[in-house]
């Protein structure tokens, strides 16, 4: 009877709760360990594939590096109004060079400023300005297209203007992709943090882009390779980021990540459609031109 006293029953219940909690904690720790090991394997696979691709790009013989970059993005970039520095041609056209160099610069700037986890749009006046940037680029693009198609234009198109208006679009694209990624995939998204907090950020981004514009059209030959590589990585990286976003959502990563390293598995999977699209569109365009 003494063993059935309320005190004994309560003590036994507490012991069982502690044991169950310990078992659940051990199982949770084991699951986390297994997940870390799986992610480490996927990260190693991702780095291995990317390493092979980079080595192939650099060392496949028979053609210069700038032409290989040109050929890879040939299907997704107009490459009509090209720019050159030091006698070497950019892999992207003037407008796309501005867009995708700015995408990379803006993304790096957000990370540097600690805004990369932000979940809010910039203040309304800045959003209006960004929308104006988009409209200006569209207007300049239509003006250039009308001249190419019919010989009519409101003003004479220029490559430096194409690059400049593209840079405004690039800022907007980077902010849109970052916000979309954060709200859909991040578990630790900061919904109080704006991606751009004020006019200081706008001024800093415009200044960085203006410096790059001067480097391009000031014919600083030593800047060709850094800027050409940034432009190339910008356009291929943007395509890959969109593919990664879609794959991660489909694979159930919504509101689940706190570190980019956790996206190793979808990152590997997303390489396939990215490479397939680059190859298919490039081959198709070269075939049409032949």
Secondary structure, 3 states (H helix, E strand, C coil): CHHHCHHHHHHHHHHHHHHHHHHHHHHHHHHHHHHHHHHHHHHHHHHHHHHHHHHHHHHCCCCCHHHHHHHHCCCCCCCCCEEEECCEEEEEEHHHHHHHHHHHHHHHHHHHCCCCCEEECCCHHHHHHHHHHHHHHHHHHHHHHHHHHHCCCCCCCCHHHHHHHHHHHHHHHHHHHHHHHHHHHECCCEEEEECCCCHHHHHHHHHHHHHHHHHHHCCCHHHHHHHHHHHHHHHHHHHHHHHHHHHHHHCCCCCCECCHHHHHHHHHHHHHHHHHHHHHHHHHHHHHHC
